[in-house]
């Protein structure tokens, strides 16, 4: 299993409407009979049409330019992104020098058992490097015609968490009507493959076994959560990593109802209940949903 160190963690150590002239004018007053007709001001109709045509082009061009990447930002995903960046900046600037760096060095020496005093945090930290896989299972079926390609942001989430994925999510548009023919090869043959989905579930569940968090929760859940609370209360890295994983899991849960609708489940109450259930075991819940969800219809 590959364990990645989030780049968001490494940040601790460095911290018209177009104006167009009108082409419509009206002459006022009467023309005196002694004035020759060839002296009466007149307008070139063809030129007027050209002016109107030019004006219309200007307006359309302005509308097209306004449809940039920054338009249509979704606040549901933009606000958590701002919260994440604020937390990362504030806590990194207010913790003792080198505190987070010492934790990172322990993970580098032994990523499976760094002995930080909180096995639950070890699950959180290692899950950040793997959460992009179940997120890809939810995002990639609706990736077609999005403003941004989700692939680099999903890869980036293995290192930077929501610091990477949040950029894509802010511009993402829901896509509820998808069939197998709309999918790329990797999405169709890997991310939609049930064998692959269950392998991901087992890999993520194994994190609880390797770190010892599963045994700690079974033997003394109260002490395990107390140690976790103390750790994130004293470490900027611990707190921000927890915020990061929480936002990612909530983001994944928010995509479940849309994903179910793509698969023919229109019961909103049922979809909401399934989405909420993915939060019971962070990250593992999303992977389990991907393994159990209905398959997309083939045309």
N, C-alpha and C positions, 0 to 999 in steps of 0.2 A: 504493500500500500504506500502511496506517495503522500507525504505530508508537506504542505506548503506554508511558508510564513507570509502572512498578509502584508502587502506594501503599505496598507493603511496603518499598520503597526509600526513600520519603519519610519513613519512620519513623526513619531514621537521624538526621535533623535535629531531631527532637522526641522524643524517645523517649516387717397389723397386724391389724398386725392390729388391728382396732378392738375395744376392750374393750366387752363387752356383758354385762349381768347375766344369770345363768342363770335360766331360767324353769322349771327342773325342781327340785322340792323333794319330799322324802319325809317323811311324819310318822313319828315313832318312838314306840314304846310303844303300849299299848292304852288304849282309851277306857273309862272306868269306866261301869258300867251305870246308876249313879244320875245321871250327867250327861245332861241333856236333849240330844237329838240336834241341836236347832237351835242349840246352843252349840258344836258341834264345828267347829273351823276348817276351812274349805273353800276351794278355789281356783276362780276364775272361768276356766273352760276357754277361753272365747273371748278373755279377756284374755291368757292364756298364749300362745295362738296368735298374738295380735297382737305380743306381746313377741318371740316367735321370728321372726316375719316382719320386725319392725323390726330385729332383730339381723342377719338375712340381708341386709337392705338396706344396713346400715352396712358390712358386710364387702365387698359388691359395690362400693359407692361408693368404698371405700378402694382397691380393686384398680384401678378405672378411673382414679382420680386418680394412681396410681403410674405409669401408662403415659404419662409426659410425654415431652417432646422429649429430655430428658437421659438417659432410660433407653435401654438397648441401644446404648451408645456402642461403636463398633468400635475396639479398640486398634490394629489394623493400620494405621488411618489417623489415630488420635488421637496415637500416639507420634511419627510424623513431624511432626505439627502442633506438638507441644511442642518438638521439636528445632529446627524452623524458627524459632519465636518466641524460643527461647533464643539461637540463633545471632544473630538479628537484633538482639536487645537487647544481648548481650555485646559484639559487634564494633562496634556503633554507639557504645557508650559508651567504647570503648578505642582508637578511631582518632583521629588528629589533627583538631582542629576544622576543619570546612569541606572536608575531603578528598572526601567523597562528593558534597557539593554542587557542587564544581568539576566532577566527572564528569557530573553531571546537566545542568549548564549547557552542557557541550559537546554532549551529546545533543540538547538543545533547539535549539542553534544549527544543528547538522547531524546529524540522526538517522541518516542513511545512512552517513556517513563522518566520525565525530567525531574520528578520528585519536588514539585513546587509547594506541596502542602495542601493542594486541592485537586483531587482527581477529577472532580466535575469540571473545573476550569480547563484541565487538559483535554477533556472531551470537546468543550467549546472551541478551544484554539485549533484543534485538529479538524474539527467539523467545518471550520471556515475554509479549509483547503479543498473540501469535497462537496460543499453545498451546491456548487455550480452544475453538478451532474443532474440531480433531480430538478433543479431550476431549468436546465436545458430541456428536459422532458416536457415541461409546461410551456416554455416560451417558443421553442422551435416550430411546433405545429402551426403557430400563427405568425411566423416570421416573414411571410411573403408580403411585399408591398409596404413594409415599414420604412420610416424615414432613415433609420440607421440599421446597419447589419448587426444583429445581436451576437454573432459569433465571437468577435474580439472582446466584447464586454463580458461574455460568459467565461472565456478563458481568463480574462483579467480578474474576475471575481475570486479565482483560486488564490490570488495574491493580495488583492486590494478589497475584497468583499463588496459591500454596497458602494464603496467609493468608486468602483468600476461599473457595476451593474446598474446603479441608480441613474447614470447618465442615459443609458438606453431606456430604462423604464419611464423616465420623464417624458419621452417623446413617443412611446409606444401607443398604438391604437388597437382596441379590441378587435378580434377577428373570430366571429362565432360560427361561420360557415366554412368548413374545411373538409376535404375528403383526402383519401390516400394519394390521389393523383396530384394533389397540390404540394406534396412533401418532397424535399430533397432526398437523395439516396441515403445519407447518413441518418436523417430523422426517421425515414420510413423503415430502414432495415436494422437500425441500432436502438435509437431512443424509443421507438414503438415496439421493440422486441421484448416480450415478457421474460425471456431467460436473462437478458441483459438487465432488465429492471430488478429482478430478484437477486442477481449478483451484487448490484449496487446496495440493495437493502442489507444483505449479509455483511458487506464491507463496512457500511456505516454502523451497523449494530455491533460489529466487532471492535469498534473504537471504544465502546463502553467496557468491553472485556479486556482489551490490551492495557488501558489506563487504570484498570481496577475500579472504575467508577461504578460499574454494575454491581460488583460484590459489596462495595461500600454502601450503596443505596439499599441493598437487601439487608445487610447486617445492622446498619445504623443510619437511616436516612436523615434523621435530625442533625446528627453530627456532621454528616457529609454536606448538607446545605449550609450549616453554620460555618464550616471551613471555607466554603465557596463564598459566602457573604463577606467573611473577614478578608479574603484574598482580594476580591474586586474592590473592596472598600479602601485598601491600602495601595493598590496598583492601578495606575492610569491605563496600562496595557490590558489589565484584567477587566476593568470597567468598560473601556471602549470596545474591546473584542466582544464582550457580552451584548452591548448595544448593537453592534454590527450584526451579530448572528440573529438577534431578536428581530431586527428590521428585515433581514433576508427571509426569515421564516414567515413573518407576517406578509411580506410581498408574495411569497410562494402561495400562501393560503388564499390571498386575494385573487389569484389567477385560477383557482380550482373551479369556481362556478362557471367561468367562461369556458374552461376546458371541458367540463361536463356537458355544457350546452352544445359544443361542437360534436359531442358523442351521443347526442339524442336525449340527454337528461334535462328536461325542462322544469322539473319541480325545484323551485328556488329554495324552499325550506330544506329539502333534502340536500341540495348542493351546499347550502350554508353550513349545515351540520357536518357534512363530510369535510368541508374546508376547515372548520374549527377543530375537527379530530386530528388533523395533521399537525397541530400545535402541541399535542399531548407529549410526544417525544420529538423534540426539535430535530430537523433534517431527516431523521429516520422516518418520521411521519409522512413527509413529502415523497420520499422514495417508495414507501409502502403504497401510497395512493397511486403513483405512476405504475406500480406493478398490478394493482387491482382494478384500475379504471377500465371502462369498456374500450374496445378497439374502434378506430375510426372506420366509417363505412367506405367501401370501395364502389366506384361507379362502374 
